[in-house]
Amino acid sequence: MKIDVIDNGGQWTHREWKVLKSFDVESEILPNNVDNDKLNDLDGIVLSGGPASIDKELNRLGNIKQYIETHEYPVFGICVGAQFIALNSGGTVGKAIHSEYGKKEITFSKNESIFYNLPGKINAWENHNDEIKSISDDYIICASSDTCKIQAFYHKNRDIFGVQFHPEVNNTEYGTELFKNFIDVCKK
């Protein structure tokens, strides 16, 4: 089992790697401009957080579009990684009405896919200036908060998942379970 973390410049990329390693998953942290062929033998990828504003710094996200479009393995986007997935699907991302730094209550409307076995509400750690405003109809929105309507989503037909919050930090309840559920999807 090998799941690599694609580093988009996020401050907690090493924590995502560390959570994967805690489940005995072989993993490396790779820059987002690594050659696409280096990712051929993976079972999945995690797209880390990144620039302060994806709206103004999209060019800093390297080759992640190519990674998503040319490989069939599962993808888990976190913060900016999730925002990129939304943009790449034809959705919109922009400056958040409420930039968030710290604890926020997240409410799940659906507990399917990697979000199964989570309670209806969790406390999660936020750290973002931008937020997903809309996402294509190919995705199901499954979580929100009182200030951000798209906190988590998954693709209807592919194993592509995204969260606006940071499941890799200790302050997020059930974050480890989200990673375990993602790993389970990658084993299929």
HELIX and SHEET records of a PDB file:
HELIX    1   1 THR A   13  SER A   22  1                                  10    
HELIX    2   2 ASN A   36  LEU A   39  5                                   4    
HELIX    3   3 ILE A   54  GLU A   57  1                                   4    
HELIX    4   4 LEU A   58  LEU A   61  5                                   4    
HELIX    5   5 ILE A   64  THR A   70  1                                   7    
HELIX    6   6 VAL A   80  ASN A   88  1                                   9    
HELIX    7   7 SER A  113  PHE A  115  5                                   3    
HELIX    8   8 GLY A  175  LYS A  187  1                                  13    
SHEET    1   A 9 ILE A  29  PRO A  31  0                                        
SHEET    2   A 9 ILE A   3  ASP A   7  1                                        
SHEET    3   A 9 GLY A  44  LEU A  47  1                                        
SHEET    4   A 9 VAL A  75  ILE A  78  1                                        
SHEET    5   A 9 ILE A 160  VAL A 163  1                                        
SHEET    6   A 9 ALA A 152  HIS A 155 -1                                        
SHEET    7   A 9 TYR A 139  SER A 144 -1                                        
SHEET    8   A 9 THR A  92  PHE A 108 -1                                        
SHEET    9   A 9 LYS A 121  SER A 134 -1                                        
END                                                                             
